[in-house]
Amino acid sequence: MRFIDQPDLTDLGFKEIRVIYAAEMWRHKKVTEHPDVEYLKFYLNHKLEDSEYYCIDIEHWDTDNRRVDNETLDANIQKYITVLDSFRKYKPNSIIGNYGMFPIRDYHVPVKGKDKDIKLWQTSNAKLQPLADKADIIYPSLYTFYKRPNGWEKYAIANINEAKKYGKKVIPFIWPQYHSSNKLRRYDHIDGEFWRQQLEIIYQHADGVV
């Protein structure tokens, strides 16, 4: 996190994770519709420091089959695989995953619980199996949008359960502040009781936490 004066949690089992934002992987920090394979090779060999855990944060290639057609979906999956394959080639000893791309983060579908919508969401997630097969860890994003602990719990457990279907370790991202999409609460800190609930739910259902 980017807070000052953070405690050192190493003795409690926490490890560093290197989140790599999209702009880092393109020349001149300008993302494009296709991976910059040549620059990525240079970046991975000469600029990116070694780390045990990497999380690749590219979000502009849409993988939600509810929004994009099959042809676009397949093309976008291949773009992510190209990036993952490059990491695998040049950082072979690292543990690699993608931030929040599979399963597709969805709050409202599991909270509302409509069978038709849930099935469509699950079908869309299943189509991302080829991408998940390339990762070592699934990193779902479980950020907090509303001050609704019961709603967050439904959303979190459903998203974790979808992540487990890929057959890899599941380590969700959480954040002790409200998401910026909530104009009334953006960046407000979550109260301690709600934050503890999130940690407990993830402890019960997942393999770790970021």
N, C-alpha and C positions, 0 to 999 in steps of 0.2 A: 504494500500500500504506500501511498505518498504522504502519509502523516509524519510529522517530525516527532522525535523522541519516542520512537516505537520500542516496545520491549523486545529483547532478544529471546525468541521462542525456540531456538535450536535444540536446547536440552529437552524440550517437550515433544520432539519428534518432527518439527516443521523443517522443511527444506526450501531452498530458493527455487523459484520457477522463472524462466525467462519468457515473458510474453513478447512476441515479435509482431509489431503492428505493420499493416499492409505497406505503408509508405516506405518502410525500411527495405523492402524487397524489390523496389523498382528504382531504376536510374532516375536521378533528379527528384525522387520522392513523389512521383506522379503516377498513380495507378492507371492501368489500362485494361482493356477487355481481355487481354491474354497475358499469361505469365511472361515475365522478362527472363527467359531461361539463362541467357548468357550473363546478365547482371547477377542473377540469383547464384550462379556458380561462383562468380567472383566474391559476392557478399558472404556466402557460406564458407568459402576457403580463406578469406583474408580479412573480413570485418567482424563477423559474428563470433563473440567469445564462446568458448566451450561451456556447456551446461549439462547437468544430468537431465533436467526437464525443460522441454520447449513446448510452448503453446502458440500456434500460428493463428493470428487474428486477421484473416481476410474475410470480409463480409459482403463484398459488392457483387459476387456471383451468386445469384439467387438459386437456392436448391429446394424451394417449396413448390411441389408439383401442383398445389392448389392454385398457384399464381402463374406458373410457367408451363409451357407444353413439354411433352416428352423429349423432343429434339433439343430444346434449350436446356432442359434438365441434364440430359446425358452429356452435352457439351460442357456445362458448368462443372459437373462431377469430374470430368476428365481434367479440367483446369486445376482443380484442387488436388487431384491425384498427381499431376505433374509436379506441383510444388512439394507434396509429401515425398514423392520419389527422390527429388533433389535433396531434401533433408536426409532421407535414409541413406543416400549415396555418400554425402559429404560429412554427415554427422552420425555415423553408424552406431556409435555407442550411447546415443542419447535416447530418451523416452519422449515420444512425439505425439501430439494431438492437435486438434483444431478447436478454437474457442467457439462454442455455442452453435455450430452448424448442423450437427446431427446428435440427437433428434432436433427437429424444428421447434424452437422455443414457442410455446403457446400457453397463455394464461387462461383465456376465456373458454376455450373448448373443454378442457377438463373440469373447470369450475362450474360451467353451465351444465355439463353432463349429458348433452343430447347425443344419443347413440349414433345417429347418422354422421354428425360432425366428428365424433371421436373416431369412428371407423375410417373416415376420409383422412384424418390426421395420421392415424396409425399406418395406413396404406402409403401415404407420402413419406413417412419416416422409413418404412421398410425399403423403399427404393434407394435409400442412401447407404444400404449395406456395403456396396463395393467401395465406397469412400471410407466407411468405418473399418473395413478390413485392412486398410493401409495404415491405420493409426494404432498406437499402443494403448492409449487411454481415451476415453470419451469424456469431454469437458462440457457438460450442459451448463447453460447460463440460467441461474435461478434468482436473478435480481428482483427486488421488491418494488412493485408498482403502486400498491395501495396499502393503507393501514387496515388490512383485513387478515388477521392471523389465520383464521379458518380457511379462507380462500387461498392464501399462500401455501398452506399445508397440502390442500388438494392438488394445486398446480405443481408443487415440488415433487410430490410422490408420483404423480402421473408422468412427469417428465423424466424422473429417475428410472421409473419402470420401463419407459420406452428406450432409454439409453441402455439398460441392461440387456435388451434383446440383441444387441450387436455382439455380445459375447466378450466384452473387454471390461477392464476396471472402469468404474464410473466415479469421477471426481468433479463435483459441481463447483462453479464459481458463485460466490455470494458477495454481498457488499453491504456494509453497515449503514448505508444511506439509501434514501429513496431514489428511484430512477429519475433521470432528467425529463422523461416524457410526462411525468405527473407535474403539471404546472403549479399546483397548490403546495406540493411537498418536496419538489425537486431538491436533492442534496441535503434535506433534513436528515438528522441522524435517527436511526431506528431505536426505539426504547429498549432497555436492557432485557426486559421479559420477552419481547418479540424476537430479539436477536438470539437469546438463549434457545427459544423454541426452534428457530431455524437450525441452529447447530445440533440440537438434539435429533431433529427429524433426519438431517443428513447423516448423523452418526448411526442412526438405526437402519437407514436404507441404502447408503452409498459406501464407497471404499475410502473416502478421504474428502478433503475440502480445500478449495483455493479461496 
